[in-house]
Amino acid sequence: MSDETGPQDTAGSPGPRPEPLRFFGTTWVNHDDGYTPRRVGVAAGSLATVVASCLVLRLAYQGLQLADSGAFVSILVVAMFAICSALAFRHTWDSFSKRPDLDRQASLRGLLAIGFVGSLLAYFFRSLTEAPGEKLHREEYEAALKQHERRSTRRTGNPSKKRRRSA
């Protein structure tokens, strides 16, 4: 999370700004401006996309059967999509609670593309409880706020001019 302390944010005070989430912007901070309908829309949209994707995959599987490519190829394709979807689900689910390693993300790009159904399912299940990634962003934002508060709190007076008490 970037710790910007430049211009004033929407509340009028300088300090770190919340990082926007996909489909939610910064509404996740205070759960305002249509946060709940957006969560419902994201959940419904990701579930509808999963259903449509599964229908397309079924058509592709039927195409393999029509081509009479053999049982081995059919089993291999089904296993590939199942394993890649499971790995993509786990990777996407983990990315909601910690920042993914960019090098690992780049190396898994093909696997995540094949297992897109798993990623969509992870997005659906997370959106039932919160905006996907909200917990991670909230922790980072609150830590940045605390750090900004510690930095901006000023001492009162000059400590060298402090009177010593005589006992």
C-alpha positions as CSV (number, residue, x, y, z in Angstrom):
1,M,0.0,0.0,0.0
2,S,1.3,3.4,-0.9
3,D,1.7,5.8,2.0
4,E,0.7,9.0,0.2
5,T,0.6,12.1,2.4
6,G,0.1,14.7,-0.3
7,P,-3.1,16.5,-1.0
8,Q,-6.1,16.3,1.3
9,D,-8.3,13.3,1.1
10,T,-12.1,13.4,0.9
11,A,-12.4,13.8,4.7
12,G,-10.4,17.0,4.5
13,S,-7.3,15.8,6.5
14,P,-4.0,15.0,5.0
15,G,-2.7,11.4,5.3
16,P,-2.8,8.1,3.7
17,R,-5.5,7.3,1.2
18,P,-7.3,4.0,1.0
19,E,-6.4,1.9,-2.0
20,P,-9.4,1.3,-4.3
21,L,-10.7,-2.2,-4.8
22,R,-11.9,-3.5,-8.2
23,F,-15.7,-2.9,-8.5
24,F,-15.8,-1.1,-5.1
25,G,-13.5,1.9,-5.3
26,T,-13.0,3.1,-1.8
27,T,-16.5,2.4,-0.6
28,W,-15.1,-0.5,1.4
29,V,-13.7,1.9,4.0
30,N,-17.0,3.0,5.5
31,H,-19.3,0.6,3.7
32,D,-21.1,3.5,2.0
33,D,-22.2,4.7,-1.5
34,G,-23.8,1.4,-2.5
35,Y,-21.3,-1.0,-0.9
36,T,-23.9,-3.7,-0.2
37,P,-25.6,-3.7,-3.7
38,R,-22.1,-3.8,-5.2
39,R,-21.2,-6.9,-3.1
40,V,-24.5,-8.5,-4.2
41,G,-23.8,-7.6,-7.8
42,V,-20.2,-8.9,-7.7
43,A,-21.4,-12.2,-6.1
44,A,-24.2,-12.6,-8.7
45,G,-21.9,-11.6,-11.6
46,S,-19.1,-14.0,-10.6
47,L,-21.6,-16.8,-10.1
48,A,-23.3,-16.1,-13.5
49,T,-19.8,-16.1,-15.1
50,V,-19.0,-19.4,-13.5
51,V,-22.2,-21.0,-14.9
52,A,-21.6,-19.5,-18.3
53,S,-18.0,-20.7,-18.3
54,C,-19.0,-24.2,-17.3
55,L,-21.5,-24.3,-20.1
56,V,-18.7,-23.3,-22.6
57,L,-16.4,-26.0,-21.1
58,R,-19.1,-28.5,-21.5
59,L,-19.5,-27.6,-25.1
60,A,-15.8,-28.0,-25.6
61,Y,-15.9,-31.4,-23.9
62,Q,-18.7,-32.5,-26.2
63,G,-16.7,-31.3,-29.1
64,L,-13.9,-33.6,-28.0
65,Q,-16.3,-36.5,-27.8
66,L,-17.7,-35.8,-31.2
67,A,-14.2,-35.7,-32.6
68,D,-13.7,-39.2,-31.2
69,S,-10.3,-38.2,-29.8
70,G,-10.4,-41.1,-27.3
71,A,-11.0,-41.6,-23.6
72,F,-7.4,-40.7,-22.6
73,V,-7.6,-37.2,-24.1
74,S,-11.0,-36.6,-22.5
75,I,-9.8,-37.7,-19.1
76,L,-6.7,-35.6,-19.5
77,V,-8.7,-32.5,-20.4
78,V,-11.1,-32.9,-17.5
79,A,-8.2,-33.5,-15.1
80,M,-6.3,-30.5,-16.4
81,F,-9.3,-28.2,-15.9
82,A,-10.1,-29.7,-12.5
83,I,-6.5,-29.4,-11.2
84,C,-5.9,-26.0,-12.6
85,S,-9.2,-24.7,-11.2
86,A,-8.4,-26.0,-7.8
87,L,-4.9,-24.4,-7.8
88,A,-6.4,-21.1,-9.2
89,F,-9.0,-21.1,-6.4
90,R,-6.3,-21.6,-3.8
91,H,-4.1,-18.9,-5.3
92,T,-6.9,-16.4,-5.6
93,W,-8.2,-17.1,-2.1
94,D,-4.7,-16.6,-0.6
95,S,-4.3,-13.3,-2.5
96,F,-7.3,-11.9,-0.5
97,S,-5.3,-12.2,2.7
98,K,-1.7,-11.4,1.6
99,R,-0.1,-9.7,-1.3
100,P,0.9,-12.2,-4.0
101,D,4.6,-12.5,-5.1
102,L,4.8,-10.8,-8.5
103,D,7.3,-13.3,-9.8
104,R,5.2,-16.3,-8.8
105,Q,2.1,-14.6,-10.2
106,A,3.9,-14.2,-13.5
107,S,5.0,-17.8,-13.6
108,L,1.4,-19.0,-12.8
109,R,-0.3,-16.9,-15.4
110,G,-1.0,-19.8,-17.8
111,L,-2.2,-22.1,-15.0
112,L,-4.5,-19.3,-13.7
113,A,-5.9,-18.7,-17.2
114,I,-6.8,-22.4,-17.6
115,G,-8.2,-22.6,-14.1
116,F,-10.3,-19.4,-14.4
117,V,-13.4,-21.2,-13.0
118,G,-11.6,-21.6,-9.7
119,S,-10.6,-18.0,-9.5
120,L,-14.2,-16.9,-10.3
121,L,-15.5,-19.3,-7.5
122,A,-13.0,-17.8,-5.0
123,Y,-14.2,-14.3,-6.0
124,F,-17.9,-15.5,-5.5
125,F,-17.3,-17.0,-2.1
126,R,-15.3,-14.1,-0.8
127,S,-17.9,-11.6,-1.9
128,L,-20.5,-13.3,0.2
129,T,-18.7,-12.1,3.4
130,E,-16.8,-9.0,2.2
131,A,-15.4,-7.2,-0.8
132,P,-12.7,-9.4,-2.2
133,G,-9.4,-8.1,-0.7
134,E,-11.1,-5.9,1.8
135,K,-9.5,-7.4,4.9
136,L,-6.0,-7.1,3.5
137,H,-6.6,-3.5,2.4
138,R,-8.2,-2.6,5.7
139,E,-5.2,-3.9,7.7
140,E,-2.8,-2.0,5.5
141,Y,-4.8,1.2,5.6
142,E,-5.2,1.1,9.4
143,A,-1.5,0.5,9.8
144,A,-0.7,3.4,7.5
145,L,-3.1,5.6,9.5
146,K,-1.5,4.7,12.7
147,Q,2.0,5.3,11.3
148,H,0.9,8.7,9.9
149,E,-0.6,9.6,13.3
150,R,2.6,8.7,15.1
151,R,4.6,10.7,12.6
152,S,2.4,13.8,12.7
153,T,1.9,14.0,16.4
154,R,4.2,16.7,17.7
155,R,5.8,17.1,21.1
156,T,4.7,20.1,23.1
157,G,7.4,22.5,24.1
158,N,11.2,22.3,24.0
159,P,12.5,19.4,26.1
160,S,15.8,21.3,26.9
161,K,13.8,24.1,28.6
162,K,11.9,21.6,30.8
163,R,12.1,22.4,34.5
164,R,13.5,19.8,36.8
165,R,11.6,19.0,39.9
166,S,13.5,19.2,43.1
167,A,12.6,16.5,45.6
